[in-house]
Amino acid sequence: MARPKLQTLQQTAVSLLGSALRNSHIDLNELTLEIQTDRIVEICTILRDHNETRFDQLIDLCGMDYSSYGAEGGESWTGSRYAVVYHLMSLDHNVRIRLRAPVDDASMSLDSVRDVWAGADWFEREAFDLYGIIFNGHPDLRRLLTDYGFIGHPFRKDFPLSGDVEMHYDEAQKRVVYKPVTVEPRVLVPRTIRKDVFRSSADEKTEESAS
């Protein structure tokens, strides 16, 4: 059962955000707001500044790829493949909230909230690096965790698990260089050993000594 504080917060969010709020739900004592992406800055500013919310702290911001959601028999995903999720904290009211903003698959972009919370700076750079999501208005949107010459976005579900190039820092060239992989590819699939056909080396030695 949801805590009364969360239910009150949900009602407040519905009242404050109006048509900018697409959906809201409480699961496992956590409130999630599905919001209208093209109004993200407006929404975040309201949630930060209004006396009944005061979400003055951005705890986390991350990208999401739902392309394989429900692949193991669960409920399938019907919305946009990508989304940006924001976790907010109100120190005044001692409550947390989650925002989910769907990202258009064609443009792969939405507005930056760096001017709302300065801490969004590197979070947005990380989401750009790992998912390829573009944050319009970000003053320095560069890769953060991968090399500047890295190709692709490694947290996308269709990013290959094994590649055909490797990289290292070249002291002579003073930069990162790429070259073909020099190790043999391995299939990392565990083998199941059946007990009825497995014979240990100790058993074999016992049979040899008996004969």
C-alpha positions in Angstrom: 0.0 0.0 0.0 1.3 3.4 -1.0 2.3 5.8 1.8 -0.1 8.8 2.3 2.7 11.2 1.6 3.2 9.7 -1.9 -0.5 9.7 -2.6 -0.7 13.4 -1.6 2.4 14.1 -3.8 0.8 12.3 -6.7 -2.4 14.5 -6.4 -0.2 17.6 -6.2 1.7 16.7 -9.3 -1.5 16.0 -11.3 -2.8 19.5 -10.2 0.5 21.3 -10.9 1.4 19.7 -14.3 -2.0 19.3 -15.9 -1.7 18.3 -19.6 2.1 18.0 -19.3 1.6 14.9 -17.2 0.8 11.9 -19.4 0.5 9.3 -16.6 1.4 8.7 -12.9 1.6 5.6 -10.8 2.9 4.3 -7.5 4.8 1.0 -7.4 6.7 -0.4 -4.4 6.3 2.9 -2.6 7.8 4.9 -5.5 6.0 7.6 -7.5 6.7 7.7 -11.2 5.5 10.5 -13.4 5.3 9.9 -17.2 5.8 13.4 -18.6 5.5 15.3 -21.9 9.0 15.5 -23.3 8.7 18.8 -25.1 7.9 20.5 -21.8 10.6 18.9 -19.8 12.3 22.2 -18.7 9.0 23.7 -17.7 8.0 20.6 -15.7 11.3 20.4 -13.9 11.3 24.1 -13.0 7.8 23.8 -11.5 8.8 20.7 -9.5 11.9 22.5 -8.2 10.3 25.9 -7.3 6.8 25.1 -6.1 6.4 25.2 -2.4 4.5 21.9 -2.3 7.2 20.0 -4.2 10.6 21.7 -3.8 12.6 19.1 -5.7 15.8 21.0 -5.4 18.2 18.1 -5.9 18.7 15.9 -9.0 20.0 12.6 -7.7 20.4 10.9 -11.0 19.6 11.1 -14.7 20.0 8.1 -17.0 19.0 6.8 -20.5 16.9 3.7 -21.0 16.5 1.3 -23.9 13.3 -0.7 -23.8 13.8 -2.6 -27.0 14.1 -6.0 -25.3 11.6 -5.2 -22.5 9.3 -8.2 -21.9 11.5 -10.5 -24.0 11.4 -13.2 -21.3 7.7 -13.5 -21.3 6.7 -10.3 -19.4 4.5 -7.5 -20.5 5.8 -6.0 -23.8 6.8 -2.3 -24.1 4.5 -0.2 -26.3 6.1 3.3 -26.0 9.2 4.9 -27.5 12.2 2.7 -27.5 14.3 5.2 -25.6 13.6 7.4 -22.6 15.4 9.6 -20.1 14.7 8.9 -16.4 15.2 11.6 -13.7 15.4 10.9 -10.0 14.6 13.9 -7.8 14.9 14.6 -4.1 13.1 17.2 -2.0 15.1 18.0 1.1 12.3 20.1 2.5 9.6 17.4 2.2 11.9 14.4 2.6 10.5 12.6 -0.5 11.7 11.3 -3.8 10.2 11.1 -7.2 10.9 9.6 -10.6 10.3 11.3 -14.0 10.2 9.4 -17.3 10.5 11.3 -20.5 10.1 9.3 -23.8 12.6 10.2 -26.5 11.6 10.3 -30.1 13.3 7.5 -32.0 13.9 9.7 -35.1 15.4 12.8 -33.5 16.9 11.1 -30.4 16.8 14.5 -28.6 15.2 16.5 -25.9 16.0 19.7 -24.0 18.8 19.8 -21.4 17.8 20.5 -17.8 21.3 21.7 -16.9 19.9 25.2 -16.2 17.4 23.8 -13.8 20.0 21.6 -11.9 23.7 22.2 -12.6 24.4 18.6 -11.6 22.7 17.4 -14.8 25.8 18.4 -16.7 27.8 15.1 -16.6 24.7 13.0 -16.2 23.5 14.2 -19.7 27.0 13.7 -21.1 26.9 10.1 -19.9 23.5 9.4 -21.4 24.7 10.9 -24.7 27.8 8.8 -24.6 26.1 5.5 -23.7 22.8 5.8 -25.6 23.3 8.5 -28.2 20.6 10.8 -26.7 21.1 14.5 -27.6 20.4 17.1 -25.0 19.5 20.4 -26.8 21.1 23.4 -25.2 23.8 21.5 -23.3 27.0 23.7 -23.5 29.5 20.9 -23.8 27.9 17.6 -25.0 30.9 15.3 -25.4 31.6 11.7 -24.7 32.4 11.1 -21.0 33.2 7.4 -20.5 34.4 6.2 -23.8 37.2 7.5 -26.1 36.5 10.5 -28.3 37.0 8.3 -31.4 34.6 5.5 -30.1 32.0 4.4 -32.6 28.5 3.6 -31.4 26.8 3.7 -28.0 27.5 0.7 -25.8 24.4 0.7 -23.6 22.0 0.3 -26.6 20.6 -3.2 -26.6 21.7 -3.9 -30.2 25.3 -2.9 -29.5 27.5 -6.0 -30.2 28.9 -7.8 -27.2 32.1 -8.7 -29.0 33.9 -6.5 -31.4 36.5 -6.8 -34.2 38.8 -3.9 -33.0 40.8 -3.2 -29.9 42.3 0.0 -28.7 45.3 1.2 -26.7 47.2 4.5 -26.0 50.1 5.0 -28.4 53.0 6.8 -26.7 54.6 7.8 -30.0 51.4 9.2 -31.5 50.2 10.6 -28.1 46.6 9.4 -28.7 44.4 6.3 -28.6 44.7 4.1 -31.7 42.6 1.2 -32.9 43.7 -2.0 -34.6 42.1 -5.4 -35.4 41.5 -7.7 -32.5 44.5 -9.9 -31.8 42.8 -12.5 -29.5 40.7 -15.4 -30.7 37.0 -14.9 -30.0 35.5 -17.1 -27.4 31.9 -18.3 -27.0 31.1 -17.6 -23.4 28.3 -20.2 -23.0 28.6 -22.4 -19.9 28.7 -26.2 -20.7 26.5 -28.6 -18.8 28.2 -31.8 -17.8 26.0 -34.7 -17.4 26.8 -36.9 -14.4 25.8 -40.1 -16.2 28.4 -39.6 -19.0 31.1 -37.9 -16.9 34.0 -40.1 -15.9 36.7 -38.6 -13.8 40.4 -39.2 -14.4 40.5 -41.0 -11.0 37.9 -43.5 -12.2 39.8 -44.2 -15.4 43.0 -44.8 -13.4 41.2 -47.2 -11.1 39.9 -49.2 -14.1 43.4 -49.3 -15.6 45.0 -50.6 -12.4 42.2 -53.2 -12.1 42.8 -54.6 -15.5 
